[in-house]
Amino acid sequence: MEFNNAERANGEETNQIEQNKVRIMRAHVEREDPSVKDVDDLMIRRFLRARELDIEKASALLLKYLSWRRSSLPNGFISPSEIPNELAQNKLFMQGVDKKNHPIVVVFGAKHKPYKGHMEEFKRFVAFTLERICERMPPGQEKFVAIADIEGWGYTNSDIRGYLAALSILQDCYPERLAKLFIVHVPYIFMTAWKVVYPFIDSKTRKKINFVESKKLKSTLLEDIDESQLPDIYGGRLPLVPIQDC
């Protein structure tokens, strides 16, 4: 009981510290960009947590995000009509939630095939996807779980520039949104690309990445996802739904 009380007291103290820093950071950033008035406290808290509650660093990251959003999402959203080639690859799906109520996203690496001049559309696709995920967050939830299925991946799917661009958007523009990433059905050849990308993954994100052995795939996923919410391709009961149809 004493341990629980101490734990609760520490949690309340941490929350109070965060709340105070959110207020300070809001005032600081509003002087630079008045549009911060439209940003809720939860977003400011996510940027703070992404920078270990360092107000100066978190403020710089938030200002960078707001600038990016104005140029990349001038209408406040991205229409499917702006990313036809990416959607045609039918590589990203969404359905169900894990045991902590995080929405589940599944991406198939072998369906991603870079084409000439694809980078700008691909970046719009990444933003479109993350916006859709955030829209489908259950009340009180801020994070999602992703399953990256690499089965059949080969050099024709390799897109280091694209991977780094996606990583940058996730880490810099949607910090503290990823709860966990399961990487499954990994062919040995994929590790060549992984070694190039890995140094650019920040320490917080690295801790959320789990490579899953194929023979333990279903049992590992079931530790976090109930069978009723697990995608049917992994032995669960839910069919996958393309992200654009969510």
C-alpha positions in Angstrom: 0.0 0.0 0.0 2.8 2.4 0.9 4.4 1.6 -2.5 1.2 2.4 -4.3 0.8 5.7 -2.4 4.3 6.7 -3.2 3.9 5.7 -6.9 0.7 7.7 -7.0 2.3 10.8 -5.4 5.2 10.6 -7.9 2.7 10.4 -10.8 0.8 13.4 -9.5 4.1 15.4 -9.1 5.1 14.5 -12.7 1.7 15.5 -14.0 2.0 18.8 -12.2 5.5 19.5 -13.6 4.2 18.7 -17.1 1.2 21.0 -16.7 3.4 23.8 -15.6 5.7 23.3 -18.5 2.9 23.2 -21.0 1.7 26.6 -19.8 5.2 28.1 -20.0 5.8 26.6 -23.4 2.4 27.7 -24.8 3.2 31.3 -23.8 6.7 31.1 -25.2 5.6 29.7 -28.6 2.6 31.9 -29.0 5.0 34.9 -29.1 6.6 33.4 -32.1 3.5 31.9 -33.8 0.0 33.1 -32.7 -1.6 30.0 -34.4 -0.5 28.0 -31.3 -3.7 29.2 -29.8 -5.5 26.6 -31.8 -3.2 23.8 -30.5 -4.5 21.8 -27.6 -2.4 21.1 -24.4 -2.1 17.4 -25.3 -0.2 18.3 -28.5 2.1 20.6 -26.6 2.7 17.9 -24.0 3.6 15.4 -26.7 6.2 17.7 -28.1 7.6 18.3 -24.6 7.8 14.6 -23.9 9.6 14.1 -27.2 12.3 16.5 -26.0 12.5 15.2 -22.4 10.5 18.2 -21.1 13.1 20.7 -22.4 10.9 23.7 -23.2 13.4 25.4 -25.6 13.9 22.2 -27.7 10.3 21.3 -27.7 9.3 24.8 -28.7 11.7 24.7 -31.6 10.2 21.4 -32.7 6.6 22.6 -32.5 7.4 25.8 -34.4 9.0 23.7 -37.1 6.0 21.4 -37.2 3.5 24.3 -37.6 5.6 25.7 -40.5 5.7 22.3 -42.1 1.9 21.9 -41.7 1.1 25.2 -43.3 3.2 24.3 -46.4 2.4 20.5 -46.6 -1.3 20.7 -45.6 -2.4 24.1 -46.7 -6.1 23.1 -46.6 -5.7 21.4 -43.3 -5.9 17.9 -44.8 -4.7 15.9 -47.8 -7.2 14.5 -50.2 -7.0 11.0 -51.7 -7.0 12.7 -55.1 -3.5 14.1 -54.2 -1.9 10.7 -53.7 -3.4 8.4 -56.4 -0.2 6.5 -57.2 0.5 5.7 -53.6 -3.0 4.6 -52.8 -3.0 2.4 -55.9 -0.3 0.3 -54.4 -2.7 -0.8 -51.7 0.0 -1.1 -49.1 -1.4 0.3 -45.9 -4.4 -0.9 -43.8 -6.1 -0.1 -40.6 -8.5 -2.0 -38.3 -9.0 -2.8 -34.7 -7.3 -1.7 -31.4 -4.8 -3.4 -29.1 -5.4 -4.1 -25.4 -4.5 -0.6 -24.5 -7.0 0.8 -27.1 -4.3 1.9 -29.5 -5.5 1.8 -33.2 -3.7 -0.9 -35.3 -2.1 -0.1 -38.6 -0.6 -2.7 -41.0 1.8 -1.8 -43.8 3.2 -4.2 -46.4 6.7 -3.3 -47.4 6.7 -5.5 -50.6 3.8 -3.5 -52.0 5.8 -0.2 -51.8 7.5 0.4 -55.2 9.2 3.7 -55.7 8.7 5.3 -59.1 10.2 8.3 -60.9 9.5 11.5 -59.1 7.5 9.8 -56.3 9.0 11.5 -53.3 6.7 14.5 -53.0 3.6 12.3 -53.4 5.0 9.7 -51.0 5.5 12.4 -48.3 1.9 13.5 -48.8 0.9 9.9 -48.4 2.7 9.6 -45.1 1.1 12.8 -43.8 -2.3 11.5 -45.1 -1.8 8.3 -43.3 -0.8 9.8 -40.0 -3.7 12.3 -40.2 -6.2 9.4 -40.7 -4.7 7.5 -37.8 -5.0 10.5 -35.5 -8.6 11.1 -36.6 -9.5 7.5 -35.6 -7.9 7.7 -32.2 -10.4 6.6 -29.5 -11.3 9.2 -26.9 -8.4 9.7 -24.4 -6.0 7.9 -26.7 -2.9 9.5 -28.3 -0.9 6.6 -29.8 -1.2 3.9 -32.3 0.4 0.4 -32.9 1.9 -0.5 -36.3 2.7 -3.8 -37.9 5.3 -3.6 -40.7 5.1 -6.8 -42.7 8.2 -7.2 -44.8 7.4 -10.6 -46.5 8.5 -10.7 -50.1 10.5 -7.5 -49.8 13.4 -7.1 -52.3 15.6 -4.5 -53.8 12.8 -3.2 -56.1 11.0 -2.2 -52.9 14.1 -0.5 -51.3 13.6 3.2 -50.9 16.0 4.6 -48.4 15.1 8.2 -49.2 11.5 7.4 -48.7 12.0 5.6 -45.4 14.1 8.5 -44.0 11.4 11.0 -45.1 8.7 9.0 -43.5 10.8 8.7 -40.3 11.4 12.4 -40.2 7.7 13.2 -40.6 6.8 10.7 -37.8 9.4 11.8 -35.4 9.4 15.6 -36.0 5.7 16.2 -36.9 3.9 13.5 -35.0 6.1 12.9 -31.9 4.8 10.5 -29.2 2.2 9.1 -31.5 3.8 5.7 -32.0 3.2 3.2 -29.2 4.9 0.2 -30.7 6.1 -1.1 -34.0 6.1 -4.9 -34.8 8.3 -5.8 -37.7 7.3 -9.2 -39.0 8.3 -11.7 -41.8 11.7 -10.1 -42.2 13.8 -11.4 -45.0 17.6 -11.3 -44.5 18.0 -9.0 -47.5 15.9 -6.3 -45.7 18.6 -5.9 -43.0 20.8 -4.1 -45.6 18.4 -1.3 -45.8 17.7 -1.4 -42.0 21.3 -0.8 -41.2 21.2 2.4 -43.3 18.0 3.7 -41.7 18.7 2.7 -38.0 21.1 5.5 -37.1 18.4 8.0 -37.9 15.9 6.5 -35.5 15.9 8.5 -32.2 16.4 6.6 -29.0 12.7 6.9 -27.9 11.5 5.3 -31.1 14.1 2.5 -31.0 12.7 1.3 -27.8 9.3 0.8 -29.4 10.5 -1.4 -32.3 10.1 -5.2 -32.0 11.4 -7.7 -34.5 9.1 -10.7 -34.3 10.2 -14.3 -35.1 7.8 -15.9 -37.6 7.3 -19.0 -35.5 6.2 -16.8 -32.6 4.2 -14.3 -34.6 0.7 -15.0 -33.5 1.6 -15.6 -29.8 3.7 -12.4 -29.7 0.9 -10.3 -31.3 -1.7 -11.8 -28.9 0.3 -10.5 -25.9 -0.7 -7.0 -27.0 -3.8 -7.6 -29.2 -6.9 -9.6 -28.4 -7.8 -12.2 -31.0 -11.0 -10.4 -31.8 -9.0 -7.3 -32.8 -6.1 -9.1 -34.5 -5.9 -8.9 -38.3 -7.2 -12.1 -39.9 -4.0 -12.6 -41.8 -2.2 -13.2 -38.5 -4.8 -15.6 -37.2 -7.2 -13.1 -35.7 -10.8 -12.2 -36.6 -10.7 -8.8 -38.2 -10.4 -8.2 -41.9 -8.0 -5.4 -42.9 -9.4 -2.2 -44.3 -7.4 0.1 -46.7 -6.4 3.3 -44.9 -8.3 5.4 -47.5 -11.6 3.6 -46.6 -11.3 4.0 -42.9 
